[in-house]
Amino acid sequence: MPSVQVDHYGRTSLAHDRAQIDTGLWGLVAVLALVTAVVFGRQLLRPVPTSTPTASPTWTQEATAELSPTEGAATATLAIQLPTSTATPYPGGAIYVVTPEAGAAGWVASDEGRGNHLGDSYLYTGVFDGVVYHGVFQLDLSAVPRGATIHTAALELTGLNGQRLGTGGAWQVRALVRAADEEWSRKTFQDVHNAEVLWTLLPAMVEGELAPGQVNRFELARSEIGEIEQRLIDQHYTLSFRIDGPIGGANNVFAWDTGYAAATQGHAPRLVLSVGPPPKTPLPTGTPPYVVVTSTPTPANVLTAEARGRTATAVATRLGQPTPTSIYEWTATPPLVVTSTPVPRNAATATMAARVATAIAFTTGTFTPTPAFQVTATGTPAAIPYGELTIVPSPEPTPSPAFPPALRGMILFESNRAGSLGPWAMDGQGSRVAWLTARWPYEAAGAREAVSPDGTQVVYAGRSENRPAVMVRPVGSLEGTALTVLDEGSASEPVWSPTGNWVAFIATANGRGVLWVVRSDGSDRRQVTSTGEGSASHPSFSPDGTRIAYALADAAGRRQIWSLALDGTGKQDLSRNEYDEWAPVWAK
């Protein structure tokens, strides 16, 4: 019941009337709010696409959001600090937000000779237990119009994990030269670590500026923006980054978010570009050159290689240096040609072949005999104009070529047989020797050597209680436990048996490597070679796990490929030649 109030003059006033008036006003406000939501709601709720232009700003004013801790952190929620700047599109232009595609961001580690961790949630960067880590990511710029002026550009990274962050140190983001963009999915630590730096973004980041959820933002200078504009004009649509951190001293690792995989908080690296209108007339691409896909035979011996080198020098002296291959060259599939090279049956045959090769090389300089069992790609060489190639960004990583079935069970290795370094193949008895015209099968075979058969653990060389050790850690983690600890020297090149019950590694003392094996539970450690035989390196298990291939260097440093059983018996020289051959990988 509404209350009735009586004043001292005897007049009455109803509070109920006032309540009705207030209710009417609030109802009118509600109706206006509903109309506003219907008219503008779609625009307000529409998400901002990745790598596409937006007509309105994509940044927001400062705000915070509470997230749950990552990786088992015990306390404290994470405060997300969004950029405080407001991006305003240039008149007639748009704002472009470019993030890495799936599988183009992750990390690499110095204790892994092959492979990478692209597609992981973390951009690990720093040093931990003596292992150096680089966060890496690549951006696809193809959505940005060619010839348009880029007025501003900023790169943003969002912290994800600081549980291993120490004290001191500095982290820097570096853009890499164009050559580093190629075959990004197959990059190793050495590829990334040794890549030439194009420019370094400022400022450097220090301990107090790194935290989960914290955004680190870098404004690109005019010269750096100009490089992006030029890449677009040249139709080079990729830009790769490496994050450098401490490489020595105490443990000090920080990780930013890649935007993918299970642990992400959804904050991928972002390159935000304010781009002017595209040119009214599209930029010309020039007369499209043509690439003819042909097979280039490898010199059969050192004399042929020397003759070709002298010929090339003479041509370069008269006509200038040859034009380098364009980054857009398209090759026929399959990308692998295996050529079988018969091994001479006796010394007399080898001597005669060498004399014939010498005679032809001195007279013509073009001696390249075709082996009897050569396998070549079928079809007529294709002429493909560059202008017809269309680069379409994909949200999924490009699948790697299928591993050639013919190479499974073969031992792939490095050799200087052809007068230059390159990968070769042979069977487990040292026969059926073949030259690989593509390197990727060798790299692919070695990429999983240190990974357990079930794909859950990685074996690596490290230190435990300040002593050399073979360590094991879960895939995607930086923390491991000691499998076996040595008293002196160093441990290196550990590999996992395909049966999962053994690990082989090299223990080095006084400059000579010795091959050891140990069970995957740390028991039954055995020494299977001795320093008196030579210096062993790079072990690799056979597909059935019963034998190990390895390289053995003699006193002069010449290496050959050997194999033996797990108990050290049945040693067999597989190379049996005068060449230098090393780094075997038994393809599984």
Residue, then its C-alpha position, 0 to 999 in steps of 0.5 A: m500500500p502506498s503511504v499517505q502523507v498529511d502536512h500541517y495545513g491538512r493537505t494530503s500528497l500521495a507518494h504513490d503518484r511520485a512512484q508512478i511518474d518515476t516508473g514511467l520515466w525509467g520505462l521510457v529510458a528502457v525503450l530507448a536503450l532497446v532501440t539503440a541495441v537493435v540498431f547498433g548491436r550488430q556493429l558493436l558485437r561484430p568481431v575483428p577479423t585477423s589479417t583483414p582491414t577494419a573500418s573502425p579502431t581495433w584497440t581499446q582504452e585501458a582495461t583489465a580482465e581476470l584470468s585463471p593462473t596458467e601451469g598450476a600457479a598457486t596464487a594471484t589472478l592475471a591482470i591483462q593490460l590492453p594498449t592505451s593508444t587508439a588506432t585511427p584509420y587514415p582517411g580512405g585507409a584501414i587498420y590491419v591486424v596481422t597475427p601468425e598462422a597456426g604452426a608459424a609461432g613457437w620456440v627452438a632450443s640449443d640442445e636439439g640439433r633438429g626440429n622445432h616447437l612451432g605450434d606450441s602455446y609458448l614463445y620461450t626465450g632465455v636460458f635454462d640449465g645451460v640450454v638457450y631458447h628463442g621464441v620465433f614467429q612468422l607473419d603473413l602480410s599478403a592481406v595488406p594492399r601492395g603500394a599502399t602507404i603504411h603510416t604507423a606500425a606496432l608489434e604487440l606481445t602478451g606475456l604467458n608464463g613467468q614461472r622460470l623468470g630469474t633476475g636481470g637480463a634483457w630480451q629483444v625482438r629482432a626481425l630477420v632478413r628475407a632469406a630466413d623466411e624460407e622453409w619456416s616450418r623446418k627451421t632448427f635452432q641453428d637456422v634461427h640462431n645464426a640467421e642475419v638480423l634485419w633490425t632490432l625493435l626498441p626498447a629492450m625488455v627487462e625483468g620488471e616489464l615481463a609478466p603473464g598478461q602484460v603487453n609489450r609494445f614496440e613502435l616501428a621506425r619509419s625505416e622499418i615500415g619502409e622495409i615492410e612496404q618494399r616487401l609488399i611491392d616485391q611480392h615477398y609477403t612474409l616477415s619473420f621474428r626471433i626473440d633473444g634473451p639471456i644466453g648464459g648465467a643463472n636460469n632465466v626464461f620468459a614465455w609470451d603467448t603464441g595464440y595457439a595450442a592448449a595453454t594459450q590465453g588467446h593473445a597471439p603476437r599482433l602487428v597492427l598497421s595503419v594503412g592508407p588507401p590502395p593505389k588507384t592503379p594497381l602496381p605492375t608486376g613486370t613481365p613475368p619470367y619463366v622458370v623451367v624445371t630441369s634436373t641438374p646431375t651431381p658430379a660423379n667425382v672430384l675431377t668433374a666438380e673441379a672442372r665445373g667450378r673452373t668453367a663457372t669461374a671463366v663464364a663469370t669472369r667474361l659475363g658477370q655473376p649468374t642471376p640468383t634463383s628467385i624466391y618464387e621458383w616453383t618446383a615439380t613434385p615429388p621433391l626427391v630424386v634418388t640416384s643409385t650409385p653402384v659401388p666398384r666391385n674391386a680396386a681394379t674397377a675403381t682405378m679404371a673408372a677414375r682414369v676414364a673420368t680423369a681423361i674425359a674431365f681434362t678433355t671436355g670438363t663435362f664428365t657425368p656418367t648416368p648410373a645404371f639404376q637412376v630413378t628420375a621424375t616422370g613428365t615433361p619439364a614445365a615452364i611456369p610464369y611467376g605471375e600465375l602463382t597465387i599466394v593464399p594465406s591459410p589458417e592451417p599449417t602447410p603439411s610437410p611432404a610425406f616421407p618417401p617409403a623407399l627410404r624407410g630402413m635406410i641409413l641417411f648420412e652426410s658425405n663428401r662423395a660427390g666433391s661437395l657436402g650433401p646427404w646420401a643413403m645406404d642400406g643397413q649393410g652399406s650397400r644400395v648407396a644412393w644420392l639424395t637430391a633433396r635434403w628434407p628427408y634427411e632432416a625429417a628423419g632426424a627430427r624425432e631421434a630424441v623423442s620417445p616413441d609415444g611422443t611424450q618425452v624428449v631426451y637431451a644433454g644437460r647437467s645434474e648437480n653440476r655434473p654432465a648428465v643425460m636428461v629427460r623432460p616432457v614434451g613442451s616443458l623446460e624442466g627435466t630429470a636426470l636419466t644418467v649422470l657422468d663423473e667427468g667429461s660431457a654427454s651429448e647427442p642422446v637418441w631414443s630407441p624406437t622400442g622405447n626401452w633404450v637410450a644411446f648417447i656419446a660421452t666425451a673425455n679427453g677429446r674422444g667420444v665413446l658410445w654408451v647405452v642405458r635403459s630408459d629407466g636409468s638402469d643397465r648403463r653400458q659402454v659399447t665402444s672404446t677410445g682405442e677404436g676412434s672417436a664415436s659420434h651421432p648414434s642412431f637406432s635401427p628401426d627394430g632397435t637391435r643395432i646402432a649406426y654411428a660415425l667413427a673418426d680415426a686419428a687423422g679425423r676421417r670419419q666412416i659410418w659403422s654399426l654394432a649391436l647393443d652389447g657392443t658386438g658385431k661391429q661393421d664398417l658400412s662406409r668402406n671407402e676413402y671419403d669423409e662420412w658422418a652424422p648417420v640417421w637410420a630412417k624409421 
